[in-house]
């Protein structure tokens, strides 16, 4: 199975400390065995400057399901969760593979 990608679209609190908290959480979480990466995208809409997409990559679904619950238990990542004003969506995705026609 291809990599599993977990995407969260988040409205974050404002302030410079949010970036520092995110970076500390990122360093902690990607150090866990099974976490391939954590990428952050920011909106281009100037009226929604606190809207981000945080994208986590795992080698497979089993690893994602095993590692993801640890996010809410670790001090650095708990601090990051405290900076979220609203979670708009959070979902696992993988590479689209067309189904063979019958």
C-alpha positions as CSV (number, residue, x, y, z in Angstrom):
1,X,0.0,0.0,0.0
2,X,1.2,3.5,-0.8
3,X,2.1,6.0,1.9
4,X,-0.8,7.3,4.1
5,X,-1.2,11.0,4.3
6,X,-3.2,12.6,7.1
7,X,-4.3,16.2,6.3
8,X,-5.7,18.6,8.8
9,X,-7.1,22.0,7.8
10,X,-6.8,24.1,11.0
11,X,-7.7,27.6,12.0
12,X,-5.0,28.6,14.5
13,X,-4.7,31.2,17.2
14,X,-2.7,34.4,16.3
15,X,0.7,35.2,17.6
16,X,4.4,34.5,17.1
17,X,4.3,31.9,19.9
18,X,2.1,29.7,17.7
19,X,5.0,29.2,15.2
20,X,7.4,28.3,18.0
21,X,5.0,25.8,19.5
22,X,4.3,24.2,16.1
23,X,8.1,23.8,15.4
24,X,8.7,22.2,18.8
25,X,5.7,19.8,18.2
26,X,7.0,19.0,14.7
27,X,10.5,18.2,16.0
28,X,9.0,15.9,18.7
29,X,6.5,14.1,16.5
30,X,8.7,13.4,13.4
31,X,11.2,11.9,15.8
32,X,8.8,9.1,16.5
33,X,9.3,5.8,14.6
34,X,6.9,5.6,11.8
35,X,6.3,9.3,11.2
36,X,7.8,10.1,7.8
37,X,7.1,13.8,7.7
38,X,5.0,16.8,8.8
39,X,4.6,19.6,6.3
40,X,2.7,22.8,6.9
41,X,1.0,24.9,4.2
42,X,-0.5,28.3,4.7
43,X,-3.4,29.9,2.9
44,X,-2.9,32.5,0.2
45,X,-6.1,34.3,1.3
46,X,-5.1,37.4,3.2
47,X,-8.4,37.5,4.9
48,X,-7.7,34.0,6.5
49,X,-4.1,34.4,7.7
50,X,-4.5,31.8,10.5
51,X,-5.7,29.0,8.2
52,X,-3.2,26.2,7.7
53,X,-3.0,22.7,6.4
54,X,-0.8,20.4,8.4
55,X,0.1,17.2,6.5
56,X,1.5,14.1,8.1
57,X,3.0,11.2,6.1
58,X,3.3,7.6,7.3
59,X,4.6,4.5,5.5
60,X,1.3,2.6,5.8
61,X,-2.2,2.6,7.3
62,X,-1.2,0.4,10.3
63,X,1.6,2.7,11.3
64,X,-0.6,5.8,10.9
65,X,-3.3,4.2,13.2
66,X,-0.7,3.2,15.8
67,X,1.3,6.5,15.9
68,X,-1.5,9.1,15.4
69,X,-3.1,8.6,18.9
70,X,0.3,9.5,20.5
71,X,-0.1,13.0,19.1
72,X,-2.6,14.0,21.8
73,X,-0.4,12.5,24.6
74,X,3.0,14.1,24.1
75,X,3.7,17.4,25.9
76,X,5.0,19.3,22.8
77,X,2.1,18.2,20.6
78,X,-0.5,18.8,23.3
79,X,0.8,22.4,23.4
80,X,0.3,22.6,19.7
81,X,-3.3,21.3,20.0
82,X,-3.9,24.1,22.5
83,X,-3.2,26.6,19.7
84,X,-6.0,25.4,17.5
85,X,-9.1,27.5,17.4
86,X,-11.0,25.2,15.0
87,X,-10.3,21.9,13.2
88,X,-12.1,22.3,9.8
89,X,-11.2,18.8,8.6
90,X,-8.9,15.9,9.5
91,X,-8.7,12.8,7.3
92,X,-6.4,10.0,6.1
93,X,-5.7,9.9,2.3
94,X,-3.5,7.8,0.0
95,X,-2.6,7.8,-3.6
96,X,-5.5,7.4,-6.0
97,X,-5.2,4.2,-8.0
98,X,-7.8,3.7,-10.8
99,X,-9.7,0.5,-10.5
100,X,-9.2,-2.0,-13.2
101,X,-12.2,-2.2,-15.4
102,X,-14.0,-5.5,-15.6
